[in-house]
């Protein structure tokens, strides 16, 4: 009896990204892929978004087997796994981090969230400056942009005072950041659902169009 093919794990994808020295961190890759899965841009494709991770071209390989291994891990593994977040019952979760109440961890937390938001928006816009989004997705992107500015502000604040050690203040800030993370996840999920719904409606409209008889 043949065994069913098993898709590569996300850990495999992460390890291969590190092997080929991908300049985009894994948490941002996840978010960028999700944005590109949701994008209404017809020209979007997994291969193209993968190339952007290395600046527009795939990294050098020693064999075709290595090419296939990387693409299999990123497309059949990570990309396909992320498509489940187009369902309301499967919301996307941002990267969870173990943190202590230190300025260094605060800066790291803010940077990861900043990169995740940048990745999602970059994937969603698919290289375009302006795209036509459904109203709910448009509203979500506006809120995410506001929270991105907050994360950038945190990174700048920590860079100016990297040794701040007021534990009470840091505890309070981390509580706020955890709450903001939940809001980010909600807005990302609503944007994905809104775009997925609009895309289904567009496809249904194309399929139900009757040819004109001349």
BANU-374803 format. One record per residue (C-alpha): chain; x, y, z; residue in three letters. Coordinates in nm, 3 decimals, decimal comma, padded with zeros to 5 digits. Example, Ala and Ser with C-alpha at 12.3 -4.5 7.8 and 13.67 -1.06 7.14 Angstrom:
<nodes>
{A; {01,230; -00,450; 00,780}; ALA}
{A; {01,367; -00,106; 00,714}; SER}
</nodes>
This chain:
<nodes>
{A; {00,000; 00,000; 00,000}; UNK}
{A; {00,140; 00,338; -00,101}; UNK}
{A; {00,182; 00,605; 00,162}; UNK}
{A; {00,021; 00,942; 00,102}; UNK}
{A; {00,261; 01,218; 00,009}; UNK}
{A; {00,334; 01,444; 00,302}; UNK}
{A; {00,391; 01,814; 00,244}; UNK}
{A; {00,717; 01,955; 00,381}; UNK}
{A; {00,683; 02,105; 00,728}; UNK}
{A; {00,715; 02,473; 00,803}; UNK}
{A; {01,033; 02,390; 00,994}; UNK}
{A; {01,176; 02,250; 00,672}; UNK}
{A; {01,088; 02,572; 00,491}; UNK}
{A; {01,249; 02,778; 00,767}; UNK}
{A; {01,565; 02,568; 00,760}; UNK}
{A; {01,598; 02,601; 00,382}; UNK}
{A; {01,546; 02,978; 00,396}; UNK}
{A; {01,836; 02,991; 00,641}; UNK}
{A; {02,046; 02,755; 00,428}; UNK}
{A; {02,011; 02,980; 00,124}; UNK}
{A; {02,067; 03,293; 00,334}; UNK}
{A; {01,731; 03,449; 00,266}; UNK}
{A; {01,759; 03,816; 00,369}; UNK}
{A; {01,392; 03,824; 00,474}; UNK}
{A; {01,330; 03,677; 00,822}; UNK}
{A; {01,097; 03,378; 00,843}; UNK}
{A; {00,824; 03,561; 01,036}; UNK}
{A; {00,809; 03,821; 00,760}; UNK}
{A; {00,810; 03,553; 00,488}; UNK}
{A; {00,498; 03,398; 00,644}; UNK}
{A; {00,318; 03,731; 00,649}; UNK}
{A; {00,428; 03,821; 00,295}; UNK}
{A; {00,302; 03,488; 00,162}; UNK}
{A; {-00,032; 03,534; 00,337}; UNK}
{A; {-00,072; 03,881; 00,190}; UNK}
{A; {00,002; 03,746; -00,156}; UNK}
{A; {-00,245; 03,461; -00,110}; UNK}
{A; {-00,511; 03,720; -00,028}; UNK}
{A; {-00,422; 03,979; -00,292}; UNK}
{A; {-00,683; 04,062; -00,556}; UNK}
{A; {-00,400; 04,110; -00,809}; UNK}
{A; {-00,449; 03,859; -01,090}; UNK}
{A; {-00,076; 03,854; -01,169}; UNK}
{A; {00,022; 03,716; -00,827}; UNK}
{A; {00,202; 03,381; -00,818}; UNK}
{A; {00,394; 03,185; -00,554}; UNK}
{A; {00,709; 03,168; -00,768}; UNK}
{A; {00,720; 03,543; -00,817}; UNK}
{A; {00,679; 03,622; -00,448}; UNK}
{A; {00,947; 03,363; -00,366}; UNK}
{A; {01,188; 03,537; -00,602}; UNK}
{A; {01,128; 03,869; -00,427}; UNK}
{A; {01,268; 03,716; -00,108}; UNK}
{A; {01,611; 03,723; -00,273}; UNK}
{A; {01,565; 04,053; -00,453}; UNK}
{A; {01,397; 03,921; -00,768}; UNK}
{A; {01,591; 03,604; -00,851}; UNK}
{A; {01,623; 03,264; -00,687}; UNK}
{A; {01,948; 03,200; -00,499}; UNK}
{A; {02,224; 02,995; -00,667}; UNK}
{A; {02,189; 02,616; -00,652}; UNK}
{A; {02,423; 02,325; -00,715}; UNK}
{A; {02,158; 02,100; -00,868}; UNK}
{A; {01,801; 02,087; -00,994}; UNK}
{A; {01,721; 01,872; -00,692}; UNK}
{A; {01,804; 02,164; -00,465}; UNK}
{A; {01,576; 02,393; -00,667}; UNK}
{A; {01,292; 02,145; -00,637}; UNK}
{A; {01,356; 02,096; -00,266}; UNK}
{A; {01,330; 02,468; -00,194}; UNK}
{A; {01,023; 02,527; -00,411}; UNK}
{A; {00,852; 02,220; -00,271}; UNK}
{A; {00,909; 02,339; 00,086}; UNK}
{A; {00,793; 02,694; 00,016}; UNK}
{A; {00,497; 02,620; -00,214}; UNK}
{A; {00,370; 02,273; -00,125}; UNK}
{A; {00,461; 02,329; 00,237}; UNK}
{A; {00,446; 02,685; 00,369}; UNK}
{A; {00,229; 02,850; 00,101}; UNK}
{A; {-00,032; 02,576; 00,095}; UNK}
{A; {-00,043; 02,566; 00,474}; UNK}
{A; {-00,115; 02,939; 00,486}; UNK}
{A; {-00,410; 02,911; 00,245}; UNK}
{A; {-00,619; 02,767; 00,529}; UNK}
{A; {-00,634; 03,114; 00,682}; UNK}
{A; {-00,885; 03,212; 00,414}; UNK}
{A; {-01,144; 03,038; 00,632}; UNK}
{A; {-01,305; 03,228; 00,917}; UNK}
{A; {-01,243; 02,935; 01,151}; UNK}
{A; {-00,866; 02,942; 01,080}; UNK}
{A; {-00,731; 03,288; 01,174}; UNK}
{A; {-00,365; 03,370; 01,115}; UNK}
{A; {-00,143; 03,407; 01,420}; UNK}
{A; {00,156; 03,635; 01,434}; UNK}
{A; {00,483; 03,498; 01,570}; UNK}
{A; {00,486; 03,436; 01,943}; UNK}
{A; {00,803; 03,533; 02,129}; UNK}
{A; {00,935; 03,461; 02,475}; UNK}
{A; {01,010; 03,799; 02,629}; UNK}
{A; {01,128; 03,955; 02,950}; UNK}
{A; {01,060; 04,310; 03,064}; UNK}
{A; {01,374; 04,456; 02,911}; UNK}
{A; {01,431; 04,730; 02,658}; UNK}
{A; {01,613; 04,485; 02,431}; UNK}
{A; {01,315; 04,249; 02,419}; UNK}
{A; {01,079; 04,541; 02,370}; UNK}
{A; {01,280; 04,652; 02,068}; UNK}
{A; {01,287; 04,298; 01,930}; UNK}
{A; {00,913; 04,259; 01,978}; UNK}
{A; {00,840; 04,587; 01,804}; UNK}
{A; {01,073; 04,502; 01,515}; UNK}
{A; {00,917; 04,160; 01,455}; UNK}
{A; {00,568; 04,308; 01,448}; UNK}
{A; {00,687; 04,587; 01,218}; UNK}
{A; {00,839; 04,335; 00,977}; UNK}
{A; {00,529; 04,115; 00,984}; UNK}
{A; {00,301; 04,407; 00,900}; UNK}
{A; {00,536; 04,522; 00,625}; UNK}
{A; {00,545; 04,169; 00,486}; UNK}
{A; {00,168; 04,130; 00,482}; UNK}
{A; {00,110; 04,463; 00,312}; UNK}
{A; {00,388; 04,402; 00,060}; UNK}
{A; {00,243; 04,065; -00,032}; UNK}
{A; {-00,108; 04,205; -00,054}; UNK}
{A; {-00,005; 04,491; -00,283}; UNK}
{A; {00,201; 04,250; -00,499}; UNK}
{A; {00,450; 04,515; -00,608}; UNK}
{A; {00,184; 04,775; -00,690}; UNK}
{A; {00,164; 05,121; -00,536}; UNK}
{A; {-00,217; 05,117; -00,538}; UNK}
{A; {-00,462; 04,828; -00,555}; UNK}
{A; {-00,840; 04,809; -00,550}; UNK}
{A; {-00,944; 04,647; -00,222}; UNK}
{A; {-01,287; 04,556; -00,084}; UNK}
{A; {-01,409; 04,811; 00,170}; UNK}
{A; {-01,346; 04,592; 00,477}; UNK}
{A; {-00,995; 04,508; 00,360}; UNK}
{A; {-00,927; 04,875; 00,288}; UNK}
{A; {-01,035; 04,967; 00,642}; UNK}
{A; {-00,818; 04,689; 00,786}; UNK}
{A; {-00,510; 04,808; 00,599}; UNK}
{A; {-00,566; 05,158; 00,733}; UNK}
{A; {-00,572; 05,027; 01,090}; UNK}
{A; {-00,269; 04,808; 01,030}; UNK}
{A; {-00,080; 05,109; 00,894}; UNK}
{A; {-00,155; 05,297; 01,216}; UNK}
{A; {-00,026; 05,008; 01,426}; UNK}
{A; {00,279; 04,977; 01,204}; UNK}
{A; {00,361; 05,340; 01,287}; UNK}
{A; {00,335; 05,252; 01,657}; UNK}
{A; {00,580; 04,964; 01,613}; UNK}
{A; {00,821; 05,189; 01,426}; UNK}
{A; {00,793; 05,438; 01,711}; UNK}
{A; {00,878; 05,169; 01,966}; UNK}
{A; {01,185; 05,065; 01,767}; UNK}
{A; {01,301; 05,425; 01,748}; UNK}
{A; {01,239; 05,481; 02,119}; UNK}
{A; {01,441; 05,175; 02,217}; UNK}
{A; {01,724; 05,273; 01,984}; UNK}
{A; {01,747; 05,608; 02,165}; UNK}
{A; {01,738; 05,453; 02,512}; UNK}
{A; {01,850; 05,088; 02,482}; UNK}
{A; {01,916; 05,050; 02,855}; UNK}
{A; {01,583; 05,166; 02,993}; UNK}
{A; {01,510; 04,948; 03,294}; UNK}
{A; {01,184; 05,073; 03,446}; UNK}
{A; {01,029; 04,729; 03,487}; UNK}
{A; {00,683; 04,861; 03,576}; UNK}
{A; {00,668; 05,074; 03,263}; UNK}
{A; {00,802; 04,790; 03,050}; UNK}
{A; {00,546; 04,546; 03,192}; UNK}
{A; {00,270; 04,790; 03,103}; UNK}
{A; {00,406; 04,841; 02,752}; UNK}
{A; {00,427; 04,466; 02,689}; UNK}
{A; {00,065; 04,426; 02,800}; UNK}
{A; {-00,037; 04,691; 02,549}; UNK}
{A; {00,168; 04,522; 02,277}; UNK}
{A; {00,005; 04,186; 02,340}; UNK}
{A; {-00,335; 04,350; 02,306}; UNK}
{A; {-00,223; 04,525; 01,988}; UNK}
{A; {-00,104; 04,191; 01,854}; UNK}
{A; {-00,454; 04,050; 01,893}; UNK}
{A; {-00,597; 04,352; 01,712}; UNK}
{A; {-00,341; 04,312; 01,432}; UNK}
{A; {-00,439; 03,948; 01,392}; UNK}
{A; {-00,806; 04,040; 01,375}; UNK}
{A; {-00,748; 04,306; 01,110}; UNK}
{A; {-00,522; 04,079; 00,904}; UNK}
{A; {-00,783; 03,804; 00,919}; UNK}
{A; {-01,064; 04,038; 00,818}; UNK}
{A; {-00,857; 04,167; 00,526}; UNK}
{A; {-00,785; 03,812; 00,410}; UNK}
{A; {-01,149; 03,706; 00,441}; UNK}
{A; {-01,273; 04,016; 00,262}; UNK}
{A; {-01,032; 03,969; -00,029}; UNK}
{A; {-01,106; 03,596; -00,052}; UNK}
{A; {-01,480; 03,665; -00,062}; UNK}
{A; {-01,438; 03,932; -00,331}; UNK}
{A; {-01,221; 03,699; -00,539}; UNK}
{A; {-01,479; 03,418; -00,518}; UNK}
{A; {-01,752; 03,657; -00,628}; UNK}
{A; {-01,540; 03,775; -00,919}; UNK}
{A; {-01,469; 03,417; -01,031}; UNK}
{A; {-01,834; 03,318; -00,992}; UNK}
{A; {-01,931; 03,617; -01,204}; UNK}
{A; {-01,691; 03,514; -01,479}; UNK}
{A; {-01,810; 03,154; -01,475}; UNK}
{A; {-02,178; 03,246; -01,490}; UNK}
{A; {-02,143; 03,496; -01,772}; UNK}
{A; {-02,323; 03,372; -02,080}; UNK}
{A; {-02,149; 03,414; -02,415}; UNK}
{A; {-02,303; 03,673; -02,642}; UNK}
{A; {-02,468; 03,525; -02,948}; UNK}
{A; {-02,402; 03,722; -03,267}; UNK}
</nodes>
